[in-house]
Structure formats: C-alpha cells, structure tokens
C-alpha cells in the first residue's frame, strides 16, 4: 500500500511514468516505483533527456482507476513539479493496473484523465530508437581532497567551458565543445550516426584529385625519374581492389554507426589555453584543481543522456557534462574512509532504456558486492526486475564483460554446442545449459593475463579446465566478476580456505574431484553445489531425468568425474518413455587450436554412455564410480 503525507492511501504500489513526447503526444517507456519512504519530491532514476509524464498505480479495480489516479495526481501535484508541468502542457499521462501485468494496464490522458490508447511496447521502443540517440561518458576522476569539497571542485570543473568531448565511435565528428555558446549552428546529434551532410566531402574530393592527378590524368601524369614501366592494367586493378576494400569497410562502419543507439564520449579538459596561434592542449581524465597532502581518491563517474537526433550536438553535450557534475557531487557525499563511490549505466532485460545506478562500495570487498545488496534489492523492486538474478551490479555495466579485465582469455570459444546436429535420439526432450560459457581445455593459457602462453596440464588438468568453464558461466551471467583463476590459484584456495593439505596439492600436478570443485565454488563465488554419486557409469543414464531437471531449473554446466577423466556436461536429451538418454559433453582433454570445425562434434557433441573417449574407453564405464558436481544458480541480486 502506498501512502502520501500519511493521509492519502492507494491499494498497491505507485510511482512515475517516464517517457518522451512524439508530435505532442506522450509515449511511456519506463515505470519507476516509489521507494518505501514514498518520497514524491524527485524521480532519481529518470534518465536525463526523458520526461516524467505522470503517475501510475497498481491494484486499482478498473472501474475505480480514473478516480484513484485523479486523487493520486492531486496528492502528488505539490510534491512533484513535473506533474504540474505535465498538466499545464497537456501531456499528462497516467496508468493503472489491477494486478501489475502489462496486459491489464489502462492509460488516461490529460488533466481530465480521459481513457486513451498507447502503442505496444515494442513499437514504442522502435519509435524511441528512430528519434533518439544516447551519449555516454565514463570517467575515473582523481580527487586531491578525499572529501565533498574535492568532489565539488571536480563538479565545478566539469561545468566549466573548458570541457570538450570526442567520440571514438564517430571519428568524423572530431572534438566538440560542450559550451552553451557553441550550441548555435553546431552539428546535430544525427551527425554521430552519419546523418549530417558535408562530413568527409573535402576528403573525398581530395582523394579523387589524387587519383586523377593534374589535368585530370590518372596516376598524376607522366612518371619522372626513370620509374620502371608497369604492365598496363595492373596498377588499375590493384587500385580498384584497394578502393573497393576501403569503400566496403567505410560502408560497414557507416551502417554500424547508423544503427548505434549509444555513442561513447571521452571527456577532454583544456590543459592549457591557446596562445600565439598554438593549438589547444587537451587532457584525458582530469583531476580536480588544487593541492592536498591527503591521499588522492577516485570517483567512478558513468553518465548517460538521451537526446533527439535533430537536436544540436553541443546542447546534448552541455547536458552530459552537467549530468557528470551532478554525479560527482552526489558521489562526493559518499566519500568516507574505506568506501568506494561508484556510478554505472546498466540496461537489464525488461527495461526499455538504460538507467544509472550509484553505490557506496567497500574497498576490497568480494565480487558479489555485499555492501550494495540492500540498495540493489530496492532498485529491483522499483524497476520491476526479477529478484533471483543479478542485473544491477557494477559488472552488469554496459560495455562490460563480467568484470572487465577478468572477462576471460581473448580468443576463447564461447557456446560451443551451438550449431550441433541432431542428438541421435528419437522421441526425447533436450534440456540444455542456460546462458553463455567459455570452452577451456588442455594446453590453453591458465588464468587471465598471468600466463599468456600455453600451460601444459595434459594428463592431469581436465577437472581444472572444467572448473574454469563453470566459473566462466557465472561470470558471463554476471553473478561474479572473479577473474579466471590459474591452476595454482585454484590449489591455493583449496589449501588456504578449504582444508586441503598443502604438501599434497600445492604446486603439484594432481587431479581434482567433483567435491574439490564444489569447495572452490562455495568459497570463491558463494555458490552452493549439489552432488550426485553413481556407483557405476550406467547409473548416470539412470539419473538422466534428474539431470534434465537440473538444466531446466538451474541451467548451469555440470562437472562429471570418474575413471581418471573429467568432463563438462552441457545438457541431456531424455526420452521418458524408453528411458534412453544422450549427453551433451564438452571434453576438456582436447589439445588442438580453438577452431569450432576441429572441435565439433568429437570434442563437443552429443554422446551416449557407450561413446568412445580419446583414450579408447567408454564414456561412462560400468565398473567405474562417478561423482557429479551440480552448481546451483544463486537466487540473489
């Protein structure tokens, strides 16, 4: 139940509708619920460049929706200036739902709250994408004073006319000033996507003149200095091929830019004023002015603004630098010893537009960021996001890959089961891993960026490689930002935190079992694991129904160990009428190049329990004992 001023009550949650105007009509994109304090004074999650269109309420019977919304608007009018502005401008839009599902939402327009219709959400998103672009800037800013005063100095610097931006994704635009004076007559935001005329025309004319040479002769006229004569047509053929390749690359770049929705901007600060015709000097990642003997601190800024494609680019950048400045001030208020203020732009599935979240994280805390747990739970509720998976952690930031430098080893194959043929079993139902993973196998590097060359674990490292693939699944699903561990780091964790004997394991070429993997995952990732013990390899097939249930409900890769071998299980095809099963095996014993054509279907493919391994033995041998590690998907944010 929502309460305003302790008097007006609604039967369920309430909050803001956020969106944009198209030809004078409001188009909703995002609903943001009130927090428990029911504070109507602002909507902190409203992305800059979008508007508060009105309010919404959940739990209103259809017959009473308009009456309830009118009372809500009246109660919120004095608290939220945007509501009064929307009423005065005639674009006030409110929504009510009896049970919170999109199919039962009713919309009401104008001060009189007359029933109205809106486009389906997919069409609203498409309309927004065609009329808007987003500008984003990330900045790790050093503060000479680890205090609010230092953040205030940085904010003043970002608001000054000394700030410029350039766009790695739109190099043709060049460096753009964000001052208000520069807005008049500037490029439009559409220029970022190649929508402004005149860009590059001079270069094209120059290239054409160079091709023809003086007086219109190809190749620049007669060669001088005794240059060797070339076979007629050869130069033309090479030049045409190069021109065609360059044109193709330019066309591909232009096509990518035309569909890009978010353009990253680098922040540049005037490091020196131009004098005597000298060029302006710019620097990246500015520090706030002033000096202090205190240890420098950093704040992580990440700002995004939305702007119409037909608006001046400098005006949009003016908004971007003010968004950065306000963010610097907000994060500066969180600066205390042992705290790391962070902002990040995230775009989880289910939201029409990205939003910015800010946290005060503890220095050196584990990858799950427990200090921000309560804040994330509140944000999930307010944005209507699923509450059983992490969507708003810093490793979910746009442009990240599960933790930046800890993302994985470059060049590794992902999702190697995609493109496989039929399982070979008729009448079965396939249950597969949910989400992405990386394929780890013998003779690859170990860890991330620590041992870049091949690491020889042939004959003993199969379980380590299976564990690395499992860790990659949790990282790519954003449950952790843990970097890929090396073989030695895995051993260290088991010795120092899980009770293993150092003399028996540390630095040794020793096999691991499924129980070792479960210990590592619990300590390093906080992941609980179930185990399955089979006294015979044939019992694995007998447990196919249980394994299928695991993939349907948890979706994580499974490690199978037994018979001196370890495999990664990615899925099961099970026929519940005959009891037959096929197993999607990812084999870590492979020693070749990371080429899918060499891997499928021998090393990653559908197998029966009697399929032959690289050692000439059956996959699941009747006389061997097998233990399986089944990691459980964490239910957390």
TIGU-582340 format. One line per field, with one value per residue (C-alpha): x, y, z; residue number from 1. Coordinates in Angstrom, 3 decimals. Example, Ala and Ser with C-alpha at 12.3 -4.5 7.8 and 13.67 -1.06 7.14 Angstrom:
<pavos>
px <- c(12.300; 13.670)
py <- c(-4.500; -1.060)
pz <- c(7.800; 7.140)
resi <- c(1; 2)
</pavos>
This chain:
<pavos>
px <- c(0.000; 1.269; 0.770; 1.268; 1.630; 0.267; -3.277; -3.903; -3.602; -3.530; -4.301; -0.921; 2.418; 2.598; 5.203; 6.181; 5.719; 8.832; 8.955; 9.152; 6.927; 6.345; 4.379; 2.956; 1.758; 3.315; 4.993; 5.736; 8.899; 9.645; 7.798; 9.664; 8.009; 8.233; 10.611; 9.348; 9.667; 7.041; 9.048; 7.456; 9.971; 12.035; 12.497; 16.214; 16.090; 14.611; 17.250; 18.326; 16.612; 13.397; 10.375; 8.127; 4.836; 2.627; 1.958; 0.812; -0.871; -1.160; -4.103; -6.860; -10.062; -10.778; -13.990; -12.162; -8.910; -9.618; -10.871; -7.871; -5.430; -7.070; -6.651; -3.042; -2.258; -3.813; -1.711; 1.483; 1.000; 2.563; 5.332; 6.499; 6.755; 6.935; 3.321; 2.125; 4.228; 2.761; -0.762; -0.095; 1.469; -1.370; 0.711; -0.083; -0.340; -1.292; -1.683; -3.458; -3.304; -5.415; -2.644; 0.577; 0.699; 1.185; -1.886; -4.251; -2.810; -5.241; -3.972; -5.538; -4.576; -4.789; -5.928; -9.372; -7.744; -9.696; -9.127; -6.588; -4.595; -0.826; 1.294; 2.526; 5.827; 7.837; 6.575; 7.278; 10.865; 11.259; 9.869; 12.261; 15.250; 14.416; 14.096; 16.761; 20.386; 22.179; 25.528; 27.534; 30.710; 32.701; 35.375; 37.636; 38.291; 41.043; 40.223; 43.183; 40.994; 39.141; 36.085; 32.937; 34.978; 37.191; 34.144; 32.669; 35.843; 35.587; 31.938; 32.797; 35.476; 33.050; 30.518; 33.098; 33.549; 36.955; 35.314; 35.330; 34.343; 35.384; 33.749; 35.761; 32.640; 32.165; 35.642; 34.336; 32.772; 36.083; 36.430; 33.276; 32.995; 30.133; 29.736; 26.341; 27.798; 28.931; 25.436; 24.261; 24.874; 26.605; 26.274; 23.109; 23.156; 22.286; 25.815; 27.130; 25.348; 26.438; 23.179; 24.695; 25.762; 29.147; 31.242; 34.165; 33.225; 36.511; 38.491; 36.571; 37.320; 40.981; 41.150; 39.555; 42.083; 44.917; 43.635; 43.390; 46.439; 46.998; 44.962; 42.714; 45.275; 45.143; 48.093; 49.304; 50.564; 53.797; 56.194; 59.553; 62.948; 63.139; 60.442; 60.002; 57.116; 54.331; 52.157; 49.055; 46.034; 47.963; 48.029; 44.404; 43.421; 45.306; 43.988; 40.439; 40.701; 42.068; 39.390; 36.693; 38.005; 38.179; 34.679; 33.361; 34.964; 33.615; 30.146; 30.228; 31.362; 28.645; 25.981; 27.063; 27.024; 23.598; 22.056; 24.067; 21.907; 24.602; 27.710; 30.573; 32.194; 35.651; 35.977; 38.736; 39.807; 41.741; 45.181; 46.447; 44.886; 45.837; 48.280; 50.094; 48.273; 49.242; 46.843; 44.588; 46.031; 43.567; 43.956; 42.030; 40.611; 41.011; 41.746; 40.098; 42.270; 44.073; 46.571; 46.481; 48.752; 45.900; 45.983; 44.211; 40.839; 38.914; 35.241; 33.905; 31.532; 29.273; 26.658; 24.192; 21.805; 19.178; 18.684; 16.680; 18.586; 17.557; 18.870; 22.267; 25.098; 26.700; 23.427; 23.329; 26.957; 26.113; 23.540; 26.086; 28.687; 26.082; 24.982; 28.615; 28.927; 25.794; 27.007; 30.388; 28.630; 26.382; 29.279; 31.359; 28.786; 29.542; 33.301; 34.383; 37.364; 37.132; 34.278; 34.495; 31.704; 30.730; 28.187; 27.400; 24.975; 23.086; 20.462; 18.932; 16.475; 12.985; 13.836; 13.237; 16.121; 19.364; 19.424; 22.238; 22.748; 25.140; 26.629; 28.945; 31.024; 33.530; 37.149; 38.425; 35.147; 34.330; 32.941; 29.309; 29.452; 27.522; 27.673; 25.256; 22.885; 20.117; 20.376; 20.141; 17.119; 15.351; 16.234; 14.993; 11.647; 11.355; 12.156; 10.062; 13.062; 13.418; 14.670; 16.517; 19.451; 21.976; 21.069; 22.318; 25.810; 28.780; 29.816; 26.477; 27.557; 27.046; 30.151; 31.489; 32.022; 31.557; 34.303; 36.441; 39.963; 38.618; 36.407; 38.341; 41.233; 40.989; 40.280; 38.441; 35.393; 32.004; 28.843; 30.496; 27.355; 25.535; 25.243; 25.458; 23.342; 20.606; 21.250; 20.716; 17.812; 14.222; 11.308; 13.433; 13.354; 16.595; 17.366; 20.368; 22.665; 21.094; 23.376; 26.903; 30.120; 33.698; 35.395; 38.520; 40.739; 44.284; 47.269; 45.474; 46.817; 45.950; 44.142; 43.645; 46.675; 49.015; 50.455; 49.647; 51.412; 50.267; 50.123; 50.921; 48.318; 47.941; 47.090; 46.102; 44.263; 40.893; 38.935; 40.686; 39.574; 36.029; 36.018; 37.222; 34.317; 31.891; 33.417; 33.071; 29.326; 28.847; 30.937; 29.161; 25.781; 27.050; 26.918; 30.570; 33.441; 36.028; 38.922; 39.696; 41.781; 45.057; 45.673; 47.866; 45.242; 42.673; 45.071; 45.776; 42.067; 41.596; 44.613; 44.130; 40.347; 39.001; 41.167; 43.299; 46.872; 49.492; 52.063; 49.638; 48.294; 50.071; 52.214; 51.557; 50.156; 47.322; 43.832; 40.787; 37.431; 33.878; 33.963; 37.044; 35.172; 32.197; 34.523; 36.167; 32.860; 31.387; 34.356; 35.295; 31.829; 29.462; 27.818; 26.196; 26.554; 24.613; 26.467; 25.379; 27.241; 26.938; 28.486; 28.529; 28.791; 25.492; 23.827; 24.403; 21.921; 19.517; 19.712; 19.073; 15.659; 17.248; 19.970; 17.370; 15.577; 18.838; 19.250; 15.612; 15.672; 19.313; 20.841; 24.464; 27.194; 27.837; 31.205; 31.417; 34.441; 35.282; 37.502; 40.507; 38.698; 36.605; 34.031; 31.693; 28.040; 26.034; 22.720; 20.665; 18.253; 15.927; 13.116; 10.845; 9.057; 12.090; 14.488; 17.149; 19.361; 22.046; 24.538; 25.931; 29.606; 32.245; 35.564; 38.468; 41.039; 41.235; 44.744; 44.235; 43.533; 40.396; 38.593; 34.999; 35.427; 38.081; 36.041; 32.521; 31.244; 34.119; 35.140; 31.869; 28.870; 26.046; 27.220; 25.722; 27.070; 28.902; 30.568; 34.345; 36.667; 40.084; 41.594; 39.567; 37.354; 33.600; 32.363; 30.701; 32.257; 30.161; 32.911; 33.893; 32.476; 31.384; 30.686; 28.906; 29.075; 25.834; 26.281; 23.089; 22.069; 22.147; 18.828; 20.153; 20.567)
py <- c(0.000; 3.471; 6.343; 10.037; 12.510; 9.850; 10.534; 9.554; 5.812; 3.629; -0.093; -1.040; 0.249; 3.567; 5.616; 7.591; 7.046; 8.082; 8.631; 11.174; 13.292; 12.477; 15.040; 16.374; 13.033; 11.289; 7.927; 5.915; 3.815; 3.182; 2.834; 3.657; 2.761; 4.826; 3.578; 2.711; 6.344; 7.400; 10.497; 12.328; 15.162; 13.700; 10.708; 9.920; 7.037; 9.123; 9.162; 12.664; 13.672; 11.821; 13.347; 12.467; 12.005; 11.220; 8.615; 5.024; 2.814; -0.945; -2.644; -0.315; -2.020; -0.964; 0.833; 2.976; 3.575; 7.112; 8.223; 6.740; 8.305; 11.716; 11.585; 10.439; 13.298; 15.800; 14.448; 14.436; 17.781; 19.856; 17.339; 16.817; 19.909; 17.693; 16.650; 20.246; 20.928; 17.901; 19.066; 22.599; 21.329; 18.927; 15.741; 14.296; 10.518; 8.156; 4.406; 1.925; -1.836; -4.232; -6.824; -5.337; -7.253; -5.292; -6.809; -5.166; -1.642; 1.212; 4.635; 8.050; 11.310; 14.980; 16.885; 15.281; 11.808; 10.616; 6.957; 6.648; 4.032; 3.741; 1.792; -1.698; -1.560; -2.965; -0.167; 2.442; 1.226; 1.290; 4.825; 5.976; 4.361; 6.034; 9.510; 9.490; 8.638; 8.432; 9.972; 8.290; 9.324; 7.290; 8.899; 7.778; 11.165; 11.749; 13.977; 15.692; 16.085; 12.914; 14.857; 16.528; 19.677; 17.831; 16.467; 19.979; 21.276; 18.491; 19.332; 22.988; 21.923; 19.705; 22.553; 24.945; 25.735; 24.030; 20.632; 19.078; 15.646; 13.350; 10.176; 7.025; 5.562; 8.614; 9.825; 12.001; 14.368; 15.304; 17.165; 19.032; 21.808; 21.461; 25.153; 26.758; 29.316; 26.545; 25.103; 27.604; 26.364; 23.203; 19.708; 17.827; 14.652; 12.780; 13.562; 10.887; 8.278; 9.896; 11.765; 15.245; 16.307; 17.739; 15.453; 13.986; 15.631; 17.502; 14.334; 12.581; 15.402; 15.322; 11.559; 11.955; 14.643; 12.377; 9.511; 11.631; 13.798; 17.147; 17.978; 15.001; 12.344; 9.151; 8.441; 12.079; 12.296; 11.070; 9.355; 11.021; 9.882; 6.798; 4.849; 1.366; 0.876; -1.341; -3.703; -1.840; -2.578; -3.945; -0.658; -0.036; -3.494; -3.103; 0.395; -0.689; -3.589; -1.333; 1.277; -1.381; -2.764; 0.725; 1.531; -1.723; -1.045; 2.505; 1.271; -1.315; 1.326; 3.703; 1.014; 0.132; 3.792; 4.331; 1.690; 2.509; 3.785; 4.761; 6.746; 6.818; 10.190; 10.766; 13.716; 16.150; 19.084; 22.116; 21.650; 24.957; 27.992; 28.622; 31.477; 32.905; 30.624; 27.478; 24.551; 23.968; 21.350; 18.742; 16.013; 12.872; 12.018; 15.384; 15.728; 18.458; 21.564; 22.368; 20.509; 18.478; 16.255; 13.762; 10.518; 11.038; 9.315; 8.403; 8.515; 6.404; 8.515; 6.995; 9.290; 8.944; 11.418; 10.867; 13.418; 13.769; 13.147; 16.561; 18.467; 20.278; 18.007; 20.687; 21.151; 17.433; 17.526; 20.502; 18.247; 15.427; 17.499; 18.802; 15.217; 14.325; 17.306; 16.403; 12.828; 13.977; 15.947; 13.013; 10.561; 13.079; 12.995; 9.273; 9.743; 8.293; 6.171; 2.659; 3.461; 3.499; 5.573; 4.170; 5.008; 2.748; 2.663; -0.613; -1.862; -5.083; -7.132; -5.849; -2.138; -0.075; 2.314; 2.239; 3.690; 4.905; 3.409; 4.593; 2.648; 3.199; 0.013; -1.100; -1.071; -4.533; -6.366; -9.567; -9.636; -10.042; -6.531; -7.329; -3.734; -2.760; -5.704; -3.657; -0.899; -3.404; -5.114; -1.761; -0.908; -4.289; -3.655; -0.114; -1.083; -4.261; -6.532; -10.212; -10.712; -14.016; -12.893; -10.033; -7.352; -4.162; -4.975; -2.988; -5.961; -5.506; -2.081; -1.505; -2.305; -4.596; -8.310; -9.652; -7.719; -6.041; -7.442; -10.614; -11.340; -14.287; -15.245; -13.491; -15.851; -18.493; -20.052; -19.483; -21.567; -24.344; -26.508; -24.117; -25.455; -29.134; -31.622; -33.907; -35.748; -39.153; -39.992; -40.077; -39.053; -37.286; -33.813; -31.831; -29.796; -27.517; -25.132; -21.687; -18.821; -18.411; -20.117; -20.470; -23.673; -24.489; -27.430; -28.748; -26.597; -23.256; -20.364; -20.564; -17.702; -14.275; -12.327; -14.115; -16.920; -15.934; -18.903; -22.497; -24.181; -27.876; -29.648; -32.566; -35.685; -34.079; -30.748; -31.825; -31.039; -27.650; -26.830; -27.963; -25.701; -22.766; -23.296; -23.346; -20.146; -18.524; -19.324; -17.494; -14.583; -14.241; -14.421; -11.541; -13.431; -12.554; -10.509; -13.030; -13.240; -16.631; -18.474; -20.173; -23.803; -22.649; -20.178; -22.975; -25.045; -22.095; -21.604; -25.282; -25.269; -21.940; -21.909; -25.414; -27.607; -29.335; -30.285; -28.028; -30.821; -32.959; -30.355; -27.002; -26.797; -30.452; -31.959; -33.548; -34.350; -32.717; -34.331; -33.034; -32.405; -30.178; -28.164; -27.677; -26.435; -23.920; -22.615; -22.199; -20.218; -18.183; -17.466; -18.224; -20.869; -23.903; -27.226; -30.454; -33.701; -36.918; -40.176; -43.092; -46.464; -47.372; -45.386; -46.896; -45.171; -41.814; -42.782; -43.937; -40.416; -38.671; -37.421; -35.734; -34.212; -32.876; -31.272; -29.587; -27.962; -26.878; -25.276; -24.266; -24.202; -24.381; -26.598; -29.842; -31.459; -35.263; -37.023; -40.716; -43.288; -40.916; -38.464; -35.333; -33.905; -30.935; -31.767; -29.114; -30.866; -34.049; -35.399; -37.763; -39.985; -40.548; -43.407; -45.582; -44.185; -43.640; -40.588; -38.682; -36.407; -33.118; -33.440; -30.698; -32.527; -30.643; -33.194; -31.516; -30.193; -28.539; -24.987; -23.114; -23.722; -24.875; -27.024; -29.062; -29.377; -30.319; -32.975; -35.087; -32.911; -31.062; -33.094; -35.447; -38.786; -41.972; -43.612; -46.084; -43.483; -43.902; -41.340; -40.220; -42.966; -45.665; -46.309; -45.931; -42.528; -43.890; -47.219; -49.766; -50.687; -47.106; -44.809; -41.335; -38.182; -35.176; -31.545; -29.676; -25.931; -24.176; -20.858; -18.276; -16.608; -13.132; -9.682)
pz <- c(0.000; -0.959; 1.487; 0.769; 3.636; 5.974; 4.732; 1.109; 0.531; -2.563; -2.567; -4.044; -5.352; -7.148; -8.915; -12.014; -15.731; -17.686; -21.429; -24.225; -26.445; -30.089; -32.073; -28.834; -27.518; -24.504; -25.138; -21.954; -21.744; -18.087; -14.786; -11.564; -8.272; -5.134; -2.504; 0.957; 2.046; -0.541; -1.462; -4.392; -4.414; -7.270; -9.545; -9.243; -11.733; -14.546; -17.311; -18.327; -21.543; -20.747; -19.036; -16.138; -17.982; -14.993; -12.330; -12.181; -9.620; -9.247; -7.587; -8.735; -9.914; -13.499; -12.531; -9.977; -11.881; -13.107; -9.688; -7.880; -10.336; -10.054; -6.296; -6.715; -9.100; -6.707; -3.842; -5.897; -7.643; -4.907; -4.301; -7.865; -10.092; -13.182; -12.607; -12.607; -15.700; -17.498; -16.626; -17.853; -21.094; -21.786; -21.962; -18.545; -18.914; -16.092; -15.929; -13.678; -13.445; -11.430; -10.983; -12.347; -15.630; -18.842; -20.455; -17.974; -17.992; -18.642; -19.704; -19.079; -20.817; -19.877; -16.850; -17.148; -17.307; -20.312; -21.326; -24.139; -26.027; -26.377; -28.829; -27.878; -26.006; -28.936; -31.188; -28.508; -28.249; -32.024; -32.200; -29.479; -31.203; -34.510; -32.984; -30.239; -29.562; -26.223; -25.265; -22.556; -20.734; -18.206; -16.112; -13.296; -11.717; -9.170; -6.230; -4.495; -1.425; -0.371; 0.711; -0.520; -1.133; -3.599; -5.408; -5.534; -7.192; -9.773; -10.395; -10.993; -13.419; -15.348; -15.573; -16.989; -20.675; -20.561; -21.119; -24.598; -25.901; -28.691; -29.983; -30.734; -32.372; -34.629; -35.523; -38.358; -35.807; -34.193; -30.881; -29.862; -27.278; -24.827; -24.006; -24.357; -26.768; -29.102; -29.433; -32.032; -35.547; -34.358; -35.741; -34.952; -32.885; -36.070; -37.263; -34.891; -36.972; -40.235; -40.608; -41.159; -44.635; -45.521; -43.316; -45.280; -48.615; -48.825; -48.221; -50.984; -53.441; -52.442; -52.919; -56.330; -57.329; -56.198; -58.306; -61.462; -60.885; -62.575; -65.656; -64.977; -65.903; -63.885; -61.643; -61.596; -65.177; -66.680; -64.313; -63.714; -62.559; -64.713; -62.913; -64.298; -66.657; -65.322; -67.229; -68.438; -66.337; -63.325; -61.456; -62.247; -60.991; -57.704; -57.168; -57.912; -55.453; -52.737; -53.402; -53.314; -49.997; -48.494; -49.715; -48.286; -44.903; -44.880; -45.778; -42.991; -40.482; -41.646; -41.423; -37.876; -36.839; -38.395; -36.124; -32.984; -30.146; -27.626; -28.526; -26.033; -25.438; -23.985; -21.610; -22.540; -20.402; -21.585; -20.072; -21.434; -23.052; -26.682; -27.140; -30.148; -32.537; -30.602; -30.631; -27.687; -25.319; -24.023; -21.422; -20.524; -17.096; -15.373; -11.673; -9.680; -9.267; -6.077; -3.998; -0.828; 1.158; 1.557; -0.372; -3.729; -4.100; -7.211; -8.012; -10.865; -12.950; -15.601; -17.125; -19.973; -21.564; -24.244; -26.989; -30.140; -33.332; -34.661; -31.620; -31.587; -30.520; -28.359; -26.460; -25.735; -24.575; -22.373; -20.674; -20.454; -18.634; -16.190; -15.568; -14.836; -12.499; -10.535; -10.319; -8.981; -6.239; -5.344; -5.166; -3.216; -0.436; -0.053; 0.395; 3.715; 4.646; 3.221; 0.818; -2.973; -4.590; -7.994; -10.689; -13.618; -16.522; -16.811; -19.244; -17.941; -19.954; -19.331; -19.370; -22.487; -21.742; -19.722; -16.213; -13.971; -10.510; -7.802; -4.901; -1.970; -2.111; 0.490; -0.600; -1.449; -0.945; -2.803; -6.307; -5.201; -3.654; -0.466; 0.767; -2.032; -1.536; 0.141; -2.461; -5.314; -3.769; -3.557; -7.151; -8.405; -6.702; -8.003; -11.584; -11.558; -12.254; -11.398; -7.861; -8.356; -10.531; -10.549; -13.075; -11.427; -10.163; -11.383; -13.532; -15.351; -16.602; -20.303; -22.265; -19.541; -19.863; -16.414; -14.751; -17.379; -17.123; -15.573; -18.522; -19.894; -22.135; -25.519; -28.388; -26.366; -27.950; -26.366; -26.535; -28.499; -28.553; -30.875; -34.406; -33.486; -35.405; -34.021; -30.772; -32.342; -30.020; -31.243; -29.062; -26.476; -24.968; -24.872; -21.731; -22.170; -20.338; -19.988; -20.922; -22.223; -21.159; -22.423; -23.576; -21.559; -22.441; -22.181; -23.251; -23.136; -21.049; -17.372; -15.692; -17.209; -18.373; -15.970; -18.085; -21.663; -23.261; -23.365; -19.982; -20.110; -17.994; -20.398; -18.438; -15.130; -15.594; -17.019; -13.826; -13.533; -17.076; -16.354; -13.288; -15.406; -17.808; -14.871; -13.434; -16.860; -16.838; -13.536; -14.758; -18.110; -16.356; -14.156; -10.862; -10.284; -11.672; -10.455; -12.935; -14.389; -11.780; -12.621; -11.722; -8.843; -7.584; -7.535; -5.447; -3.144; -2.475; -1.672; 0.672; 2.451; 2.719; 2.183; 4.396; 1.766; 2.656; 1.065; 0.848; -1.122; -3.543; -3.775; -6.902; -7.727; -10.924; -9.005; -10.173; -8.660; -7.993; -8.072; -4.305; -4.748; -7.354; -5.045; -2.256; -4.579; -5.952; -2.490; -1.184; -4.272; -5.663; -2.789; -4.974; -3.386; -5.186; -5.121; -5.706; -7.359; -6.744; -9.145; -8.253; -11.930; -15.122; -16.190; -13.234; -14.917; -17.619; -14.929; -13.442; -16.772; -15.629; -12.598; -14.757; -17.191; -14.245; -13.242; -16.648; -16.753; -13.297; -12.704; -16.184; -15.015; -16.522; -14.612; -13.922; -14.187; -12.731; -12.789; -14.385; -14.240; -16.525; -16.053; -18.455; -18.565; -19.138; -21.024; -21.493; -21.642; -24.256; -22.378; -23.645; -20.645; -22.404; -23.144; -20.521; -23.181; -22.984; -24.848; -23.122; -24.426; -23.482; -23.592; -23.362; -21.698; -22.974; -26.381; -27.221; -30.613; -31.792; -30.775; -34.042; -33.968; -37.079; -35.262; -32.076; -33.169; -32.840; -31.492; -28.547; -28.043; -29.087; -28.210; -26.802; -25.499; -22.367; -24.614; -26.850; -27.070; -25.441; -26.704; -24.551; -26.270; -23.235; -22.980; -21.874; -18.721; -17.779; -15.936; -13.451; -12.520; -9.818; -10.958; -8.970; -10.385; -9.225; -9.942; -9.185; -8.130; -9.631; -6.819; -6.061; -5.387; -6.783)
resi <- c(1; 2; 3; 4; 5; 6; 7; 8; 9; 10; 11; 12; 13; 14; 15; 16; 17; 18; 19; 20; 21; 22; 23; 24; 25; 26; 27; 28; 29; 30; 31; 32; 33; 34; 35; 36; 37; 38; 39; 40; 41; 42; 43; 44; 45; 46; 47; 48; 49; 50; 51; 52; 53; 54; 55; 56; 57; 58; 59; 60; 61; 62; 63; 64; 65; 66; 67; 68; 69; 70; 71; 72; 73; 74; 75; 76; 77; 78; 79; 80; 81; 82; 83; 84; 85; 86; 87; 88; 89; 90; 91; 92; 93; 94; 95; 96; 97; 98; 99; 100; 101; 102; 103; 104; 105; 106; 107; 108; 109; 110; 111; 112; 113; 114; 115; 116; 117; 118; 119; 120; 121; 122; 123; 124; 125; 126; 127; 128; 129; 130; 131; 132; 133; 134; 135; 136; 137; 138; 139; 140; 141; 142; 143; 144; 145; 146; 147; 148; 149; 150; 151; 152; 153; 154; 155; 156; 157; 158; 159; 160; 161; 162; 163; 164; 165; 166; 167; 168; 169; 170; 171; 172; 173; 174; 175; 176; 177; 178; 179; 180; 181; 182; 183; 184; 185; 186; 187; 188; 189; 190; 191; 192; 193; 194; 195; 196; 197; 198; 199; 200; 201; 202; 203; 204; 205; 206; 207; 208; 209; 210; 211; 212; 213; 214; 215; 216; 217; 218; 219; 220; 221; 222; 223; 224; 225; 226; 227; 228; 229; 230; 231; 232; 233; 234; 235; 236; 237; 238; 239; 240; 241; 242; 243; 244; 245; 246; 247; 248; 249; 250; 251; 252; 253; 254; 255; 256; 257; 258; 259; 260; 261; 262; 263; 264; 265; 266; 267; 268; 269; 270; 271; 272; 273; 274; 275; 276; 277; 278; 279; 280; 281; 282; 283; 284; 285; 286; 287; 288; 289; 290; 291; 292; 293; 294; 295; 296; 297; 298; 299; 300; 301; 302; 303; 304; 305; 306; 307; 308; 309; 310; 311; 312; 313; 314; 315; 316; 317; 318; 319; 320; 321; 322; 323; 324; 325; 326; 327; 328; 329; 330; 331; 332; 333; 334; 335; 336; 337; 338; 339; 340; 341; 342; 343; 344; 345; 346; 347; 348; 349; 350; 351; 352; 353; 354; 355; 356; 357; 358; 359; 360; 361; 362; 363; 364; 365; 366; 367; 368; 369; 370; 371; 372; 373; 374; 375; 376; 377; 378; 379; 380; 381; 382; 383; 384; 385; 386; 387; 388; 389; 390; 391; 392; 393; 394; 395; 396; 397; 398; 399; 400; 401; 402; 403; 404; 405; 406; 407; 408; 409; 410; 411; 412; 413; 414; 415; 416; 417; 418; 419; 420; 421; 422; 423; 424; 425; 426; 427; 428; 429; 430; 431; 432; 433; 434; 435; 436; 437; 438; 439; 440; 441; 442; 443; 444; 445; 446; 447; 448; 449; 450; 451; 452; 453; 454; 455; 456; 457; 458; 459; 460; 461; 462; 463; 464; 465; 466; 467; 468; 469; 470; 471; 472; 473; 474; 475; 476; 477; 478; 479; 480; 481; 482; 483; 484; 485; 486; 487; 488; 489; 490; 491; 492; 493; 494; 495; 496; 497; 498; 499; 500; 501; 502; 503; 504; 505; 506; 507; 508; 509; 510; 511; 512; 513; 514; 515; 516; 517; 518; 519; 520; 521; 522; 523; 524; 525; 526; 527; 528; 529; 530; 531; 532; 533; 534; 535; 536; 537; 538; 539; 540; 541; 542; 543; 544; 545; 546; 547; 548; 549; 550; 551; 552; 553; 554; 555; 556; 557; 558; 559; 560; 561; 562; 563; 564; 565; 566; 567; 568; 569; 570; 571; 572; 573; 574; 575; 576; 577; 578; 579; 580; 581; 582; 583; 584; 585; 586; 587; 588; 589; 590; 591; 592; 593; 594; 595; 596; 597; 598; 599; 600; 601; 602; 603; 604; 605; 606; 607; 608; 609; 610; 611; 612; 613; 614; 615; 616; 617; 618; 619; 620; 621; 622; 623; 624; 625; 626; 627; 628; 629; 630; 631; 632; 633; 634; 635; 636; 637)
</pavos>
